[in-house]
Amino acid sequence: VIMNVLLAGRDTTACALSWTFYELTRHPEVVAKVVQEVESVCGVGKDADYSYDTAAKLKYVHCVALEVLRLHPSVTNDPRYAVKDDVLPDGTRIPAGAGIDLCFYTMGRKEEIWGDDALEFRPERFMDEKETSAFKYPVFNAGPRTCLGRPLAIMNMKLVMSILLTSE
């Protein structure tokens, strides 16, 4: 299982990190907030502590990771096929054999879900939320098929941002 999680997440985590630094280069004010938080929580230089417990305290950096994945999900869509007749939560009937496509890319940009600023990169939108519903934010899928590597992917993103943006 461990090897599966590590190998399965290799490309998706690399993709997420690429989009992270794309967004950070476009938003220097976000970089400043990340650096400030990392230095105050983890410390600076050779004495910096990037342990799991310390990195878990990086709330704003966590929000940056979530916002990057909202706008740029590593897996943009997930096609599904109905094995038998089914009904979606909104009442839509799906006949057996029909295909539907869950488009996470589009969901991350819908004003009906994220508000008028849905197209803006704004990590603060996640700041006051305890945990965003996986059905509102399905980047790591939802329900019984939730990605097992979610905590590892988010932690990797937080550590890479922390170390690279504060290195001397």
Buried (B, 14 or more C-beta within 10 A) or exposed (E): EEEEBEEEBEEBBEBBBEBBBBBBEEBEEBBEBBBEBBBEBBBEEEEBEBEEEBBBEBEBBBBBBBBBBBBBBBBBEBEEEBEEEBEEEEEEEBEEEEEBEBBBBEBBBEEEEBEEEBEEBBBEBBEEEEEBEBEEBBBBBBEEEEBBBBEBBBBBBBBBBBBEBBEE
